[in-house]
Amino acid sequence: MKHRDLSEADPEVHKALKNEIERQESESLEMIASENFVPKQVLQAQGSVLTNKYAEGYPGNRYYAGCEHHDRVENLARERACEIFDADHANVQPHSGSQANFAAYFSQLEAGDKILGPVLSHGGHLTHGHGVNFSGDLFNFETYGINDETERFEKEDVMEAAKEHNPDLIVCGYSAYPREIDFEMFRDVADEVGSLLMCDIAHISGLVAAGEHPNPFPQCDIVTTTTHKSIRGARGGMILCKEEFADDVDSAVFPYSQGGPLMHQIAGKAVCLKEAQKSEFKDYAEQIKKNTKALAEGLREEGLKMVSGGTDNHLVLVDLRDEEVSGKEAEEALEEADIVVNKNAVPYDPKPPMVTSGIRIGAPALTTRGMEEEELSEIGEMIGKIVKNPEDEGLKSEIQERVSELLDDFPLYEDSDVEI
Ligand code: DSN
């Protein structure tokens, strides 16, 4: 086999990768709440020779020989995950958050069983029961919604829905909810109706790891997460659980729903979990919350409303129902000013999902770049100005220039970090 440099072997792919480094480094402010930038050590682990091996099974019990080093890596990931989240057991093999949720449901339930989850437009994820997804297709999903007045999940509403539907499992954990999750409240509801409790902490796992959001254990029975959002690691998923669910969770991942694990990704998960145990990670997570509050302040300054009036975590959900722009138009106008966010439904949104009346804005990626409150508050004001004046081309150019200065002031990678 002949080894060649990528630039020589496949100049087209090489060029696309180079362009993407450039885009991430110096073309726009990355404010999609689920995105982040991983450190070089995670990139190295993901690009490693662990990709060459099949390792079906679990450490010490594989279907193929030669897994000694893979066992070591997977055990490190599992041990670190259990320590960080105070879980009895961790399965680090899910290829994604969706696959983690698939396996978590099937570890305890059968098709047709009843799950109580959040309304999608109130912050939930497709895998929390949407009809176009396996979850809504295979399970009997019922929903609880956000409170009309507080725009938060309140005990009375969740309890009412739980008593009405008598679910086998309740799901909490969201993709677009700017407030802390009250695990004790959900446990009380689950106990009242004799249901299992699962939390999907994909968005907030970095905050939880750093103690900046309450930990879902011991209240939750099973916890799923991705490993690439606020926790800033390899793209993939993970399931954490109490001991009594461990064997079921493992067999629901392999052999029930997956084959060979992506061991290079698991190495990346192990590395990011080590990072998450360091004091700098705690500083980063603390700063995410300060930055998101500063962002909210800037938006408020420009007269924008936010769902629930603000934020306790890494994101805000701007409610555009009183503005002239839709979520889609706001997203497009901001992209033209080099600020990348996503349109997002707000609770009781009158507009369809591809249009929406909201934008979701997150601070993790800019926090990773080193920006602090001053920058985030200024960015909040810039976003507010664009949303109020989406056709103002002069304003967009002015903001583009300022974005470019900010990107220069807060560089992301050195060349040697991302050599390809
Ligand atoms: N796509 C993710 C998000 O943006 O929230 C959820 O999987």
Boltz pocket constraint, residues with backbone or C-beta under 6 A from the ligand:
constraints:
  - pocket:
      binder: B
      contacts: [[A, 33], [A, 34], [A, 97], [A, 125], [A, 175]]
      max_distance: 6.0
